[in-house]
Amino acid sequence: MFEGLSHTARDAKAWPFEQARNLLARVLRVRLDDAERDLASVLINSGKADEAFKTFEALQRPVVLETGYGPSGLPHMGTFGEVARTTMVRMAFRALTDDALPTRLISFSDDMDGLRKIPPNVPNGEVMAPDLDKPLTVVRDPYGEYESFGHHNNARLRAFLDGFGFEYEFVSSTDCYRGGRFDATLLTALARFDAIQKIMLPSLGEERRATYSPFLPISPKTGKVLQAPTLERHVDRGTIVFRDEDGELTEVPVTGGGVKMQWRPDWAMRWVALGVDYEMSGKDLVDSVRLSNQVCKVLGGVPPEGFNYELFMDEHNHKISKTKGNGLTMEEWLRYGAPESLAYYMFQSPKSAKKLYFDVIPKATDEYLQQLDAFNRKREEGANAVDLNNPAWHVHMGKPPESGSPVSFSLMLNLVSAGNASDREVLWGFLTRYIPGATPETQPLLDRLVGYAMNYYEDFVAPTKSFRAATDQERAAMQDLLARFRALPSGCQDAEQIQFEVYEAGKAHGFDPLRLWFQGLYEVLLGQTQGPRFGSFAAIFGLDKTIQLIEDGLAGKLLAA
């Protein structure tokens, strides 16, 4: 699927390709010497990545991209966004290398972390109280569905990622610590304890510096992850000594799940242990990335490539938080918008802060549909190269569908509003008349949009609808528009012709700017301040029904609606 795209990918401007080129440069720099790197670059740039792959054994080892998830709270959009964006970089890398170099995407869960406080947005939070400070995979599940709170949140994340079709490997911190996957790197960290401290201590306040250790011992007595200073280190035995909560000196191994590392050294440790080549993170972690990079080098590794994305904001312009539960959940977005629209929103301008709330869904949906249409127009025109800069290519992981939706989401919303359509059959009645042969089976995306529009209208539009009477100027213009519509051929569905008459009526009655005329139509006829292209709306709604709607609006019948 990605073969033959390397030439186009080398010049693609979309941000995932910029990241993919950086990642490729890192892989060649780290794994090959100067002469080997020069030869590999020549081969890859000439479309012979497969030959480079076969020539150099170091390139046969998978390129590892990682995303991180902290399951102390429920999965949220930021979590999904990181996986979606990293997947986009992975797809771009595969195109850049003609899919010759193997790749892996690890979704890593920090489920060994101790639960420091009970999240405010979980039910039955009191059942978790006895498990405070214990690893998340030990804390009881307040939902009563899984063996632990960590397992519950991991399952929530995986279910969504699976539903979207991501290709990933789920990796649990608990499994890595207890299963020995981190053992070798943990022993290196123990041997280089002082060097790690030299990096970390200057970044801490005076009080924390006095007790800080990169190792958090797990009490053999209580099972809690303790913020306890390391009093002794025994590199030969692979152990540390700390004072347990009961005051007794206790010796535990740093291997086999005896400790959990502080998160910044932990981050660096797993980069080394898992061989991570790429990981992005939020702008709020810039300093943490810098420190973890330094620790990574101390542990004998090379920091991964990556970049810092801006954070999502809620409706009050506050950073969204999985513990606070502000902003949108993944489930909420999917009640009102397609997964494709969500992926599109993640693709757009990752280095710009964006609001993540219900009101962004209609616009994101329509912009996605426009991009998909543009991609397919180029494909139908026989363009020589796939448009790798089009967001649709990235949203669909290199396989955009050949058709989108003939009706926009905003237009669908207004059909629901004007037609008082409380079920799919009513809406499909409008759509079938406008699109001959259209059925839910032949237009599956359109059918999904019907459901999303009905949900969105019910929850957000209907409660805020507010009709008003027409002004004298608007009334005269609408009377003129009625005469123009009645003069059109019966049953006219020519959206352009209808739109022309709407424009002419507005201009004839002195609306300047003309958008005030359209705003008046929406407020009087739909109870909203904005809407879709009126000609398209009338064509689908039906000219006769639109005439009746205008008559009802002028007669004041909608005011009581």
Sequence and secondary structure as in RCSB ss.txt:
>XXXX:A:sequence
MFEGLSHTARDAKAWPFEQARNLLARVLRVRLDDAERDLASVLINSGKADEAFKTFEALQRPVVLETGYGPSGLP
HMGTFGEVARTTMVRMAFRALTDDALPTRLISFSDDMDGLRKIPPNVPNGEVMAPDLDKPLTVVRDPYGEYESFG
HHNNARLRAFLDGFGFEYEFVSSTDCYRGGRFDATLLTALARFDAIQKIMLPSLGEERRATYSPFLPISPKTGKV
LQAPTLERHVDRGTIVFRDEDGELTEVPVTGGGVKMQWRPDWAMRWVALGVDYEMSGKDLVDSVRLSNQVCKVLG
GVPPEGFNYELFMDEHNHKISKTKGNGLTMEEWLRYGAPESLAYYMFQSPKSAKKLYFDVIPKATDEYLQQLDAF
NRKREEGANAVDLNNPAWHVHMGKPPESGSPVSFSLMLNLVSAGNASDREVLWGFLTRYIPGATPETQPLLDRLV
GYAMNYYEDFVAPTKSFRAATDQERAAMQDLLARFRALPSGCQDAEQIQFEVYEAGKAHGFDPLRLWFQGLYEVL
LGQTQGPRFGSFAAIFGLDKTIQLIEDGLAGKLLAA
>XXXX:A:secstr
  TT HHHHHH  SHHHHHHHHHHHHHHHHHS HHHHHHHHHHHHTT HHHHHHH GGGGS EEEEEEE TTS  
 HHHHHHHHHHHHHHHHHHHHTTT S EEEEEEE TTSB  S  TTSTTGGGGGGGTTSBTTTS  TTSSSSSHH
HHHHHHHHHHHHHHT   EEEEHHHHHHHTTTHHHHHHHHHTHHHHHHHHGGGS HHHHHH  SEEEB TTT  B
      EEETTTTEEEEE TTS EEEEESSTTSEEE HHHHHHHHHHHHT  B  EEGGGHHHHHHHHHHHHHTT
    B  EE  EE TTS B  TTTT S  HHHHHHHS HHHHHHHHHS TTS EE SGGGHHHHHHHHHHHHHHH
HHHHHTT SS  TTSHHHHHTTT   S   SS HHHHHHHHHHHT  SHHHHHHHHHHHSTT  TTT HHHHHHH
HHHHHHIIIIIGGG       HHHHHHHHHHHHHHHHS TT   HHHHHHHHHHHHHHTT SSTHHHHHHHIIII
ISSS  S HHHHHHHH HHHHHHHHHHHHTTGGGG 
